[in-house]
Amino acid sequence: MALLEGGEAGLATGSGMSAIFCIASYLLENGAEAIISNRVYTRVFELFTKTLKHFKKEIWISQMIDRQDYLGWQAEGGKTLKDKAGEKVRWILENHKPTPPLGSVQKQVKLIVRGVDEKRRKAAS
């Protein structure tokens, strides 16, 4: 489609609303301001007045999936998504050092566990 239109790239969406969402979320994440009429389609109005307010100001890009072609994928070992996910899980299990919860959180967890233990004892009797 991009070639037919003389563009560098293209994006196909499943609906007009998803196209509007893609453009709005991209532009607003990059600091643009939006001026819209209050007579636009209801869902478009809600997108701008409600939904986009809750977006984080950061973009996360998955490292599990990349955009290289088949030959590049093969050259890097041809790992499947399952292979990559398994490697990532193993790395996390070996390297992640969680920060301990706050004392108040630990107390709440202990109370919950005690409550569950008591219910189990009563149910077993």
FIMI-621464 format. One record per residue (C-alpha): residue number from 1; chain; x, y, z. Coordinates in nm, 4 decimals. Layout:
<pts>
nr,kette,east,north,up
NUM,A,X,Y,Z
...
</pts>
This chain:
<pts>
nr,kette,east,north,up
1,A,0.0000,0.0000,0.0000
2,A,0.2829,0.2394,0.0867
3,A,0.4411,0.1775,-0.2538
4,A,0.1125,0.2445,-0.4304
5,A,0.0754,0.5734,-0.2450
6,A,0.4414,0.6710,-0.2850
7,A,0.5106,0.6547,0.0873
8,A,0.7935,0.5063,0.2906
9,A,0.5770,0.2832,0.5091
10,A,0.2174,0.2040,0.5807
11,A,-0.0057,0.0823,0.8592
12,A,-0.3244,-0.1131,0.8049
13,A,-0.5843,-0.1174,1.0809
14,A,-0.9043,-0.3125,1.1244
15,A,-1.1278,-0.0065,1.1650
16,A,-1.1374,0.3684,1.1446
17,A,-1.1410,0.3897,1.5238
18,A,-0.8216,0.1868,1.5517
19,A,-0.6586,0.4144,1.2923
20,A,-0.7621,0.7217,1.4941
21,A,-0.6308,0.5587,1.8125
22,A,-0.2917,0.4822,1.6532
23,A,-0.2458,0.8358,1.5281
24,A,-0.3743,1.0037,1.8455
25,A,-0.1682,0.7938,2.0829
26,A,0.1474,0.8468,1.8747
27,A,0.1052,1.2223,1.8413
28,A,0.0080,1.2818,2.2022
29,A,0.2924,1.0658,2.3332
30,A,0.5272,1.2911,2.1391
31,A,0.4050,1.6143,2.2978
32,A,0.1443,1.7333,2.0492
33,A,-0.1774,1.8935,2.1667
34,A,-0.5159,1.7978,2.0316
35,A,-0.8112,2.0207,1.9529
36,A,-1.1281,1.8294,1.8768
37,A,-1.4897,1.9241,1.8319
38,A,-1.7480,1.8079,2.0822
39,A,-1.9492,1.6878,1.7832
40,A,-1.7111,1.4082,1.6806
41,A,-1.8158,1.0457,1.7062
42,A,-1.8765,0.9607,2.0751
43,A,-1.5969,0.7046,2.0976
44,A,-1.3458,0.9468,1.9439
45,A,-1.4502,1.2092,2.1986
46,A,-1.4073,0.9569,2.4838
47,A,-1.0676,0.8540,2.3479
48,A,-0.9416,1.2111,2.3784
49,A,-1.1226,1.3129,2.6973
50,A,-1.0913,0.9915,2.8996
51,A,-0.8763,0.7100,2.7655
52,A,-0.5593,0.8963,2.6643
53,A,-0.5425,1.0707,3.0036
54,A,-0.4547,0.7341,3.1581
55,A,-0.1651,0.6552,2.9268
56,A,0.1822,0.6411,3.0675
57,A,0.4393,0.8791,2.9306
58,A,0.6717,0.5983,2.8322
59,A,0.6711,0.3436,2.5545
60,A,0.7788,-0.0140,2.6112
61,A,0.8978,-0.2182,2.3171
62,A,0.9070,-0.5951,2.3523
63,A,1.2436,-0.7608,2.3090
64,A,1.0771,-1.0964,2.2404
65,A,0.9636,-1.0045,1.8906
66,A,1.1690,-0.8154,1.6369
67,A,1.1146,-0.6889,1.2865
68,A,1.3992,-0.8565,1.1020
69,A,1.3428,-1.0649,0.7942
70,A,1.3630,-1.4444,0.7742
71,A,1.7300,-1.4534,0.6738
72,A,1.8277,-1.2272,0.9636
73,A,1.6254,-1.4457,1.2003
74,A,1.8036,-1.7561,1.0717
75,A,2.1446,-1.5874,1.1020
76,A,2.0776,-1.5183,1.4698
77,A,1.9993,-1.8819,1.5387
78,A,1.6352,-1.9080,1.4323
79,A,1.5004,-1.9069,1.7892
80,A,1.1255,-1.9359,1.8244
81,A,0.9255,-1.7082,2.0508
82,A,0.8971,-2.0009,2.2917
83,A,1.2785,-2.0386,2.2934
84,A,1.3302,-1.6660,2.3590
85,A,1.0666,-1.6619,2.6348
86,A,1.2256,-1.9638,2.8025
87,A,1.5678,-1.7995,2.7974
88,A,1.4230,-1.4791,2.9415
89,A,1.2442,-1.6661,3.2216
90,A,1.5634,-1.8535,3.3118
91,A,1.7614,-1.5265,3.3122
92,A,1.5044,-1.3584,3.5385
93,A,1.4989,-1.6522,3.7804
94,A,1.8786,-1.6522,3.8017
95,A,1.9371,-1.2747,3.8191
96,A,1.6339,-1.0942,3.9610
97,A,1.6753,-0.9627,4.3145
98,A,1.3361,-0.8383,4.4342
99,A,1.3230,-0.5593,4.6877
100,A,1.1666,-0.6743,5.0136
101,A,0.8155,-0.5413,5.0810
102,A,0.7621,-0.2692,5.3361
103,A,0.7091,-0.3828,5.6952
104,A,0.3404,-0.2853,5.6859
105,A,0.2882,-0.4951,5.3742
106,A,0.4631,-0.7930,5.5336
107,A,0.2321,-0.7640,5.8371
108,A,-0.0768,-0.7588,5.6144
109,A,0.0423,-1.0637,5.4210
110,A,0.1064,-1.2531,5.7457
111,A,-0.2463,-1.1687,5.8686
112,A,-0.3964,-1.2931,5.5430
113,A,-0.1952,-1.6160,5.5563
114,A,-0.3000,-1.6745,5.9200
115,A,-0.6622,-1.6225,5.8239
116,A,-0.6358,-1.8717,5.5389
117,A,-0.4596,-2.1234,5.7650
118,A,-0.7366,-2.0917,6.0256
119,A,-1.0073,-2.1445,5.7622
120,A,-0.8272,-2.4553,5.6349
121,A,-0.7960,-2.5960,5.9881
122,A,-1.1655,-2.5384,6.0547
123,A,-1.2610,-2.6935,5.7213
124,A,-1.0421,-2.9982,5.7910
125,A,-1.1994,-3.0578,6.1347
</pts>
